[in-house]
Amino acid sequence: MSQLFLLGLAVATSLIAYLVGRGALGLSLPTLASAVARAFELIGMSMLFLAINVAVGLFLILAVRTLTPVFLSVYLLNDTSLVGISLVQGLVFETWRARPPRS
């Protein structure tokens, strides 16, 4: 039931944003389509950073375990803040990559 509530909440706020965008802000439907495509690019880059962060983190944990007497748990990577960090990394990197070069 809680997932259905959250989905309904997201649909309702998306509909409100659409109505405000089309009405008060005068945004067009083609720009919405390009904004959705851009959002998926940003999310994709963030997921790429998440995969790289997990892979590099796992490599470092296993290296520390192998090369030193210190034990690091793989569960260190099971932290939701890593998702937020990866999201910011992806957003910044993709925005930086997409900016036109200054002349």
C-alpha positions as MATLAB code, in Angstrom:
seq = 'MSQLFLLGLAVATSLIAYLVGRGALGLSLPTLASAVARAFELIGMSMLFLAINVAVGLFLILAVRTLTPVFLSVYLLNDTSLVGISLVQGLVFETWRARPPRS';
ca = [
       0.000    0.000    0.000;
       2.833    2.427    0.809;
       4.406    1.915   -2.641;
       1.081    2.697   -4.273;
       0.792    5.861   -2.184;
       4.307    6.988   -3.182;
       3.621    6.246   -6.857;
       0.352    8.193   -6.685;
       2.136   11.074   -4.980;
       4.785   11.179   -7.720;
       2.115   11.061  -10.450;
       0.127   13.857   -8.780;
       3.117   16.174   -8.368;
       4.276   15.412  -11.924;
       0.824   16.322  -13.224;
       0.857   19.569  -11.223;
       4.331   20.410  -12.587;
       3.122   19.671  -16.120;
       0.086   21.926  -15.729;
       2.157   24.755  -14.237;
       4.799   24.348  -16.947;
       2.290   24.377  -19.791;
       0.086   27.110  -18.319;
       1.986   29.627  -16.222;
       5.435   29.104  -17.722;
       4.394   28.509  -21.330;
       6.612   25.466  -21.818;
       6.017   23.266  -24.859;
       5.580   19.518  -25.166;
       8.715   19.008  -27.340;
      10.853   20.648  -24.667;
       9.330   18.252  -22.117;
      10.406   15.315  -24.276;
      13.958   16.628  -24.511;
      13.974   17.308  -20.745;
      12.951   13.694  -20.067;
      15.726   12.472  -22.379;
      18.234   14.713  -20.592;
      17.044   13.438  -17.203;
      17.684    9.864  -18.333;
      21.184   10.869  -19.448;
      21.854   12.337  -16.001;
      20.455    9.279  -14.232;
      22.486    6.983  -16.478;
      25.710    8.829  -15.704;
      24.897    8.655  -11.996;
      24.325    4.897  -12.229;
      27.650    4.560  -14.028;
      29.348    6.403  -11.157;
      27.569    4.136   -8.666;
      28.844    1.017  -10.453;
      32.377    2.421  -10.604;
      32.269    3.475   -6.932;
      31.173   -0.017   -5.883;
      33.778   -1.721   -8.091;
      36.642    0.499   -6.922;
      35.460    0.237   -3.312;
      35.351   -3.553   -3.513;
      38.819   -3.619   -5.067;
      40.200   -1.382   -2.303;
      38.550   -3.414    0.465;
      39.937   -6.659   -0.929;
      43.376   -5.071   -1.390;
      43.433   -3.859    2.214;
      42.331   -7.294    3.422;
      45.040   -8.992    1.364;
      47.947   -6.642    1.955;
      47.418   -5.675    5.601;
      46.186   -7.321    8.780;
      43.244   -4.888    8.805;
      39.801   -6.319    8.144;
      37.371   -4.114    6.248;
      33.845   -5.344    5.702;
      32.310   -5.343    2.242;
      29.179   -4.096    3.988;
      30.824   -0.663    4.060;
      29.613   -0.395    0.464;
      26.033   -1.108    1.559;
      25.395    2.500    2.535;
      22.641    4.535    0.919;
      24.798    7.653    1.073;
      26.905    6.081   -1.712;
      23.841    6.402   -3.966;
      23.531   10.110   -3.132;
      27.247   10.707   -3.641;
      27.139    8.893   -6.988;
      24.083   10.923   -8.001;
      25.923   14.189   -7.352;
      29.031   12.903   -9.161;
      26.963   11.934  -12.195;
      25.044   15.206  -12.273;
      28.182   17.319  -12.010;
      30.169   15.289  -14.533;
      27.382   15.117  -17.136;
      26.602   18.822  -16.742;
      30.303   19.630  -17.099;
      30.600   17.367  -20.160;
      27.551   18.902  -21.850;
      28.624   22.533  -21.388;
      29.894   24.179  -24.529;
      33.563   25.154  -24.381;
      34.327   28.807  -23.757;
      36.148   30.596  -26.522;
];
